[in-house]
Amino acid sequence: MAWRREAIEEDDSLGFEENTSTPPEPVYLWRGDNATLPWAAFHRAARRQRDWVRDRVFA
């Protein structure tokens, strides 16, 4: 998923703790500016579409 690699990165600086048998949950960080990422633009458009449908169907 190229868009995902472009938008976020996994922070692996939180090391595996020796006293637990399960690794920690991954931490994700945004790369760059959210306003310019195609991934973020898609989600903004999807939210506008969802709001438009909700306003007309459930009004």
N, C-alpha and C positions, 0 to 999 in steps of 0.2 A: 504494500500500500504506500505508494510514493507520497500521496498527500499527507499521510500520517507522519511519515519521516520528516517531511518538510515542516509540519506544524508543531510537533512535539518531540521531545527526546526523553529517554529514560535516564534518571539520575541514579547511578549505581554507587554513589559515594557512601550510602548507608550500607556498611559491610554486613556480612552474615555473622550473626552472633554465635559464638561457639557453644553456649549453653542451651540452645534451642535446636530442635530437629527440623524446623521449617524455616525457609528463607523469609525475610521481611517482604511486605507488600511493596511493589515497585512505586517509585515516586516519579511523576512526569512533570516536565518543565516546558513552558512555551518557548519556542524559538522565534526571535524577531518580534515584530509588531503585529498584534492580532488584527488590526484594522486592514492590513495589506495582504493577509494570507487568504488564498482561494478557499481553504477549508472554512475559515471564519465567515467569509462572504456567503458561502453555501448555507451555513446554518442561520445566518441572518435572514436570507431569502426564505428558507424553510419556515422560520418562525413567523415571518410576515404572511406567508401562505396559510399557515395553521390559524393565525388570528383572523384572517379574512374569512376562512371557512367557518370557524367557530362563531363569528359575529353574525353570519347569515343563516346558519343552521340552527343555532341555539338562541337566536334573538327572540 
